[in-house]
Amino acid sequence: MSDNTLTVTEVVNSVTVTPVTNTVTVSEVGTQGPAGTNGTNGTNGTNGTNGATGATGATGATGATGAQGSSGVVTVNAPITNAGTSSAANLSVSTGTTSAVGVLQLTDSVSSTSTTTAATPNSVKTAYDLTTTKQFQTLKTTGLYYTSGQGNRLSDTTVVHQTTYYLPIIIQNAITADRISLRGGTGLSAGTVRLGIYNDSNGVPSTVLLDAGTFAGASAGTICSITISQSLSVGIYWLAFCQQGTAPTLSVYSGSGASSTATGNAVISGWSAPNAAGVMAYAQTSVTGAFATASSITASTISPSIWIRTA
C-alpha cells in the first residue's frame, strides 16, 4: 500500500506524479489575500556642509590702450581770459570798465568816483534821500504858513461867487499840513468859504485830495483857518477856494489880481509864450457843494490866497 498511495493536499491545489513511487500528490494553493498598505515615507536627511572655495583663477589679459586726447589750450571769449598752458588752464574774468564788459564790485558808497564799481539799490536810495533833504527847506519849519510862490499874495481880490479857484503850490519836502487858511479882504463880512487840496495831473488840477469843509464868518482883515491833518509828499498840488452859501455884499479876499505884481507861475500849463494877461490860477464856475473832480476849468487872472501850515 505504501507504494500505490494517492495523497491529496488541499493547500497545494496541485498534482505531482512521482514516477518512482507512482504517487500522485494534489496540493491546493489558497486564495491570494489583499495587498498590504504602504509604509510611511521617512524624513529627508539634512544637507551636507558646503565644500571649501576653490582657488582664484588667473588674471585676464590687459585690454588695448585708448586713443590719446587732444592737448590744445582752452579757448575762451571775453571777458573770460585764460592765462594757463596747454596742460593747466588758468581762467579769470576781466574787470569791467565804462568801455568794456566785465565783472564789477558792488558798493554802497554815495561819494565814490570809481568807474569799476557798481551802485547797490541801497546806495541809490541813500543818494535819493540826500537829494530830497538837500532841496529848499522852507516847508520844513513847523508852525509856519506857506502858499504859492507867485508875487504879492496880500493884495485884495474880488472873487466870483460859487467859483472854485485853484492855486498851484510846489511841495519840495514831504510834510504834514495841520491848517488850511485864508484872509478876508477890506469890506468883507460874513463870508462862507470852502477850502481844500487837489492832486495835479500834467500841470492842471484833477482829483480831490482833501475837502477841508467850510469856514463861516470870514470877515475883513481876519485869518480864517480850518484844522486838518494831511500828508503831502514831494510834488505839485492845487489849493482850492470856493465862496458858497449866501454871497456877502463884498466878496473880497487877500490874493492876487490882474493889477497885482504877480506875473504868473511856472506850474500853469498850456502857454506857448510868456503870458502877458497875468494868469494866476485856474477857475471852475457853478460849484455849490462839496468839492469834486475838477472839470471845465479855465485860466484865471485872479486867485485868492490859500495858505497851509506845517505841523
TITORLO-788139 format. One line per 2 residues: for each residue x, y, z of C-alpha. Coordinates in nm, 4 decimals. Layout:
<nodes>
X/Y/Z ~ ...;
</nodes>
This chain:
<nodes>
0.0000/0.0000/0.0000 ~ 0.2769/0.2364/0.0655;
0.3909/0.2286/-0.3000 ~ 0.0494/0.2992/-0.4513;
-0.0785/0.5670/-0.2151 ~ -0.2626/0.8799/-0.3564;
-0.2140/1.1808/-0.1365 ~ -0.4303/1.4897/-0.1871;
-0.3217/1.8039/-0.0199 ~ -0.5855/2.0836/-0.0268;
-0.3465/2.3515/0.0471 ~ -0.1297/2.2997/-0.2624;
-0.4114/2.2512/-0.5076 ~ -0.1722/2.0785/-0.7497;
-0.0986/1.7250/-0.8716 ~ 0.2505/1.5910/-0.8549;
0.3320/1.2490/-1.0081 ~ 0.6395/1.0791/-0.8846;
0.7357/0.8030/-1.1248 ~ 0.9280/0.6077/-0.8750;
0.6631/0.5661/-0.6256 ~ 0.3630/0.6120/-0.8523;
0.2307/0.8536/-0.6049 ~ 0.0006/1.1405/-0.7032;
0.0133/1.4355/-0.4736 ~ -0.2510/1.7102/-0.5039;
-0.1780/2.0385/-0.3335 ~ -0.4216/2.3342/-0.3191;
-0.2940/2.6950/-0.3279 ~ -0.5046/2.9242/-0.1143;
-0.6754/3.2467/-0.2447 ~ -0.4420/3.5483/-0.2575;
-0.5040/3.7878/0.0266 ~ -0.5460/4.1698/-0.0180;
-0.2458/4.3910/-0.0777 ~ -0.0849/4.5281/0.2313;
-0.0772/4.9111/0.2979 ~ 0.2302/5.1157/0.2009;
0.4620/5.2124/0.4740 ~ 0.5171/5.5863/0.5735;
0.7974/5.7705/0.3889 ~ 1.0888/5.8542/0.6020;
1.2051/6.2301/0.6503 ~ 1.4815/6.3670/0.4297;
1.8195/6.3882/0.5762 ~ 1.9925/6.7310/0.6378;
2.2130/6.8809/0.3661 ~ 2.5776/6.8417/0.3986;
2.8072/7.1461/0.4536 ~ 2.9477/7.3356/0.1516;
3.2856/7.2464/0.0364 ~ 3.5782/7.4920/0.0531;
3.6065/7.7749/-0.2088 ~ 3.8265/7.6899/-0.4957;
4.1387/7.8921/-0.5764 ~ 4.1122/8.2232/-0.7784;
4.1622/8.1795/-1.1481 ~ 4.4378/8.3539/-1.3408;
4.4049/8.7318/-1.4302 ~ 4.2823/8.8008/-1.7833;
4.4926/8.9815/-2.0387 ~ 4.5126/9.3701/-2.0291;
4.2853/9.5484/-2.2787 ~ 4.4116/9.7705/-2.5582;
4.5171/10.1309/-2.4722 ~ 4.2619/10.4013/-2.5693;
4.3361/10.6839/-2.8109 ~ 4.5155/10.9898/-2.6694;
4.3039/11.3037/-2.6138 ~ 4.3800/11.6471/-2.7583;
4.6258/11.8663/-2.5713 ~ 4.5315/12.2135/-2.7072;
4.4836/12.5318/-2.4944 ~ 4.1283/12.6002/-2.3644;
3.9580/12.8551/-2.5922 ~ 3.7606/13.1333/-2.4150;
3.5782/13.4535/-2.5097 ~ 3.5984/13.7943/-2.3414;
3.5530/13.8901/-2.0661 ~ 3.6866/13.5428/-1.9671;
4.0625/13.5048/-2.0081 ~ 4.2972/13.2061/-1.9801;
4.6495/13.2670/-1.8506 ~ 4.7284/12.8941/-1.8311;
4.9100/12.6494/-2.0555 ~ 4.8082/12.3552/-2.2689;
4.8400/12.1282/-1.9688 ~ 4.6869/12.3524/-1.6974;
4.4129/12.6128/-1.7603 ~ 4.4042/12.9320/-1.5503;
4.0708/13.1055/-1.6184 ~ 3.9655/13.4512/-1.4905;
3.7111/13.7263/-1.5724 ~ 3.8227/14.0735/-1.6727;
3.7243/14.3790/-1.4678 ~ 3.4513/14.5823/-1.6311;
3.5055/14.9429/-1.7335 ~ 3.2996/15.2148/-1.8986;
3.4186/15.0816/-2.2345 ~ 3.4425/14.7054/-2.1790;
3.2174/14.4338/-2.0421 ~ 3.3415/14.2621/-1.7267;
3.2976/14.2000/-1.3556 ~ 3.2133/14.4944/-1.1268;
3.2240/14.5024/-0.7490 ~ 2.9094/14.6340/-0.5758;
2.9407/14.9337/-0.3458 ~ 2.7120/15.1215/-0.1041;
2.9166/15.4391/-0.1419 ~ 2.7368/15.7578/-0.2493;
3.0605/15.9562/-0.2888 ~ 3.2876/15.7187/-0.4845;
3.4182/15.8286/-0.8257 ~ 3.5241/15.4775/-0.9281;
3.4480/15.3599/-1.2823 ~ 3.4915/14.9913/-1.1983;
3.2291/14.9517/-0.9242 ~ 2.8503/14.9403/-0.9395;
2.5983/15.1058/-0.7074 ~ 2.3653/14.8912/-0.4994;
1.9937/14.9727/-0.4570 ~ 2.0878/15.0784/-0.1036;
2.3311/15.3434/-0.2284 ~ 2.0771/15.4675/-0.4831;
1.8164/15.5051/-0.2076 ~ 2.0685/15.6893/0.0122;
2.1507/15.9270/-0.2742 ~ 1.7816/15.9860/-0.3383;
1.7171/16.0673/0.0269 ~ 2.0143/16.3039/0.0358;
1.8912/16.4792/-0.2787 ~ 1.5457/16.5235/-0.1296;
1.6699/16.6626/0.2004 ~ 1.9145/16.8991/0.0244;
1.6304/17.0811/-0.1503 ~ 1.4883/17.4054/-0.0141;
1.3914/17.3532/0.3463 ~ 1.1233/17.6257/0.3666;
0.8391/17.3773/0.4082 ~ 1.0103/17.2003/0.6964;
0.9628/17.4738/0.9537 ~ 0.6927/17.3735/1.1997;
0.4087/17.6144/1.2677 ~ 0.4580/17.8494/0.9709;
0.2160/17.9176/0.6852 ~ 0.3072/17.8744/0.3180;
0.1351/17.9449/-0.0133 ~ 0.2242/17.9666/-0.3829;
0.5489/18.1305/-0.4908 ~ 0.3639/18.3858/-0.7054;
0.4050/18.7582/-0.6434 ~ 0.2226/18.9750/-0.3884;
-0.0275/18.7496/-0.2073 ~ -0.1870/19.0151/0.0163;
-0.3498/19.2408/-0.2432 ~ -0.7309/19.2409/-0.2253;
-0.9030/19.0278/-0.4871 ~ -1.2738/19.0244/-0.5661;
-1.3894/18.6669/-0.6360 ~ -1.6890/18.5330/-0.8268;
-1.9446/18.3657/-0.6002 ~ -1.9689/17.9833/-0.6289;
-1.6496/17.9690/-0.8338 ~ -1.3628/17.7398/-0.7319;
-1.0166/17.8899/-0.7719 ~ -0.7224/17.6510/-0.7962;
-0.3873/17.7911/-0.6789 ~ -0.0703/17.5837/-0.7564;
0.1807/17.5044/-0.4850 ~ 0.5027/17.3029/-0.5107;
0.5845/17.0803/-0.2129 ~ 0.9614/17.0257/-0.2104;
0.9830/16.8145/0.1048 ~ 0.7346/16.5679/0.2480;
0.5266/16.7422/0.5165 ~ 0.2051/16.7126/0.7138;
-0.0224/17.0182/0.6981 ~ -0.2356/17.0901/1.0075;
-0.4113/17.4119/0.8947 ~ -0.5561/17.5472/0.5720;
-0.6359/17.9192/0.5852 ~ -0.7389/18.2401/0.4061;
-0.7513/18.6118/0.4922 ~ -1.0537/18.8355/0.4473;
-1.0168/19.1487/0.2345 ~ -1.1320/19.5033/0.3083;
-1.5106/19.5280/0.3318 ~ -1.5786/19.1515/0.3615;
-1.8407/19.0419/0.6170 ~ -1.9881/18.7001/0.6982;
-1.8398/18.5156/0.4051 ~ -1.8606/18.1325/0.3879;
-1.5684/17.9677/0.2123 ~ -1.4909/17.6020/0.1294;
-1.1202/17.5117/0.1252 ~ -0.9363/17.2032/0.0026;
-0.6395/17.0498/-0.1770 ~ -0.6360/16.8884/-0.5238;
-0.3957/16.6499/-0.6914 ~ -0.2113/16.7530/-1.0059;
-0.2305/16.5869/-1.3471 ~ 0.0088/16.7196/-1.6102;
0.0037/17.0731/-1.4749 ~ -0.3689/17.1099/-1.4046;
-0.5868/17.0261/-1.1007 ~ -0.7508/16.6843/-1.1171;
-0.8944/16.4818/-0.8282 ~ -0.9767/16.5892/-0.4734;
-0.7060/16.5086/-0.2190 ~ -0.8750/16.6922/0.0693;
-1.2096/16.8676/0.1133 ~ -1.1494/17.0560/0.4397;
-1.5117/17.1749/0.4584 ~ -1.6306/17.5322/0.5043;
-1.5419/17.8231/0.7294 ~ -1.8351/18.0547/0.8030;
-1.7948/18.4140/0.9164 ~ -1.4883/18.5239/0.7261;
-1.4502/18.8990/0.7712 ~ -1.2220/19.1837/0.6711;
-0.8627/19.1507/0.7906 ~ -0.9189/18.8210/0.9785;
-0.7297/18.4991/0.9212 ~ -0.9731/18.2085/0.8918;
-0.8276/17.8595/0.9497 ~ -0.9653/17.5055/0.9291;
-0.7820/17.2350/1.1254 ~ -0.6655/16.9459/0.9029;
-0.4160/16.6601/0.9103 ~ -0.2965/16.5993/0.5572;
0.0297/16.4363/0.4473 ~ 0.1862/16.5856/0.1344;
0.4738/16.4151/-0.0451 ~ 0.7089/16.5930/-0.2840;
0.5184/16.7190/-0.5870 ~ 0.2707/16.9716/-0.7265;
-0.0690/17.0309/-0.5654 ~ -0.3550/17.2807/-0.6046;
-0.5031/17.4721/-0.3111 ~ -0.8765/17.5185/-0.3704;
-1.1028/17.8092/-0.2669 ~ -1.4777/17.8487/-0.3262;
-1.7143/18.1086/-0.1727 ~ -2.0510/17.9378/-0.1169;
-2.3816/17.9899/0.0651 ~ -2.5179/18.3449/0.0703;
-2.2921/18.5846/-0.1128 ~ -2.1632/18.8722/0.1022;
-2.2002/19.2325/-0.0154 ~ -1.8311/19.2432/-0.0966;
-1.6578/18.9179/-0.1969 ~ -1.3091/19.0405/-0.1254;
-1.0152/18.8278/-0.0063 ~ -0.6397/18.8614/0.0075;
-0.4831/18.7320/-0.3078 ~ -0.3586/18.8416/-0.6473;
-0.5459/19.0100/-0.9266 ~ -0.4727/19.1306/-1.2758;
-0.3393/19.4578/-1.1327 ~ -0.1061/19.2949/-0.8791;
0.2650/19.2494/-0.9176 ~ 0.2378/18.8726/-0.9771;
0.3326/18.7647/-1.3283 ~ 0.2327/18.4004/-1.3301;
0.3582/18.0637/-1.2088 ~ 0.5580/17.8035/-1.3966;
0.3120/17.5323/-1.2898 ~ 0.0393/17.6760/-1.5143;
0.0420/17.4774/-1.8384 ~ -0.0602/17.5500/-2.1945;
0.1469/17.8635/-2.2586 ~ 0.3186/17.8914/-2.5930;
0.4903/18.2146/-2.4815 ~ 0.5185/18.4242/-2.1641;
0.1626/18.5247/-2.0749 ~ 0.1011/18.8989/-2.0620;
-0.2510/18.8640/-1.9202 ~ -0.1184/18.7785/-1.5761;
-0.2746/18.4308/-1.5443 ~ -0.2640/18.3390/-1.1757;
-0.4561/18.0135/-1.1485 ~ -0.7458/17.8086/-1.2856;
-1.1148/17.8564/-1.2116 ~ -1.4326/17.6465/-1.2305;
-1.7789/17.8034/-1.2109 ~ -2.1092/17.6818/-1.0586;
-1.9661/17.4898/-0.7610 ~ -2.2319/17.4894/-0.4867;
-2.1385/17.1985/-0.2579 ~ -1.8541/16.9604/-0.1771;
-1.5512/16.9543/-0.3998 ~ -1.5426/16.7016/-0.6833;
-1.3031/16.6156/-0.9655 ~ -1.2022/16.9365/-1.1464;
-1.3732/16.9891/-1.4826 ~ -1.4404/17.2673/-1.7338;
-1.1596/17.4733/-1.5838 ~ -1.0364/17.7964/-1.7415;
-0.7347/18.0196/-1.6844 ~ -0.7933/18.2887/-1.4205;
-0.6262/18.6286/-1.3812 ~ -0.7205/18.6379/-1.0136;
-0.6540/18.3921/-0.7345 ~ -0.7476/18.4327/-0.3689;
-0.4662/18.3317/-0.1363 ~ -0.4894/17.9918/0.0338;
-0.2307/17.9033/0.2966 ~ -0.1249/17.5763/0.4594;
0.0650/17.5367/0.7865 ~ 0.3248/17.2692/0.8579;
0.2589/17.0524/1.1601;
</nodes>
